């Protein structure tokens, strides 16, 4: 909670993407984002695909990023 808004989450995702790009054969990253967080991931290059779905009672969207 204390780290919200500090950029830490975005930095972690960016570093994970750096690591994925070094992995042979990895061409796409897919995640299930809570619907309210899709803007966060979109700012990092992900795009929404498919319909909304429920997970643990929370609406989610599948998001992908082609590397």
C-alpha positions as CSV (number, residue, x, y, z in Angstrom):
1,X,0.0,0.0,0.0
2,X,2.8,2.4,0.8
3,X,4.4,1.9,-2.6
4,X,1.3,2.8,-4.6
5,X,1.9,5.8,-6.9
6,X,5.7,5.6,-6.5
7,X,6.4,4.0,-9.9
8,X,7.7,0.8,-8.3
9,X,5.0,-1.4,-9.9
10,X,5.8,-0.1,-13.4
11,X,9.6,-0.5,-12.7
12,X,9.0,-4.2,-11.8
13,X,6.9,-4.8,-14.9
14,X,9.6,-3.1,-17.1
15,X,12.3,-5.3,-15.6
16,X,10.3,-8.4,-16.1
17,X,9.8,-7.5,-19.7
18,X,13.6,-7.0,-20.1
19,X,14.0,-10.6,-18.8
20,X,11.3,-12.0,-21.0
21,X,13.0,-10.5,-24.1
22,X,16.2,-12.5,-23.3
23,X,14.3,-15.8,-23.2
24,X,14.5,-17.7,-26.5
25,X,11.1,-18.3,-28.0
26,X,9.2,-15.9,-25.8
27,X,7.3,-13.6,-28.2
28,X,4.3,-12.6,-26.2
29,X,3.5,-11.8,-22.6
30,X,-0.1,-12.4,-21.4
31,X,-1.7,-11.4,-18.1
32,X,-5.0,-11.2,-16.4
33,X,-5.5,-7.7,-15.1
34,X,-8.2,-6.5,-12.8
35,X,-10.4,-4.3,-14.9
36,X,-9.6,-1.1,-12.9
37,X,-5.9,-1.7,-13.6
38,X,-6.0,-2.0,-17.4
39,X,-4.8,1.6,-17.8
40,X,-1.7,0.9,-15.8
41,X,-0.8,-2.1,-18.1
42,X,-1.8,-0.2,-21.3
43,X,0.7,2.5,-20.4
44,X,3.3,-0.2,-20.4
45,X,2.3,-1.4,-23.9
46,X,-0.2,-4.1,-23.1
47,X,-3.5,-4.3,-25.0
48,X,-6.8,-5.8,-23.9
49,X,-8.0,-8.9,-25.7
50,X,-11.3,-10.8,-25.3
51,X,-14.2,-10.3,-23.0
52,X,-14.2,-9.5,-19.3
53,X,-14.1,-12.5,-16.9
54,X,-14.5,-12.9,-13.2
55,X,-11.7,-14.2,-11.0
56,X,-12.2,-14.3,-7.2
57,X,-15.3,-12.2,-7.6
58,X,-13.3,-9.4,-9.3
59,X,-13.8,-8.5,-13.0
60,X,-10.6,-9.0,-15.0
61,X,-9.4,-8.5,-18.6
62,X,-6.8,-10.5,-20.5
63,X,-4.0,-8.3,-21.8
64,X,-1.1,-9.1,-24.1
65,X,2.1,-7.5,-25.2
66,X,4.0,-8.7,-28.3
67,X,7.7,-8.5,-27.7
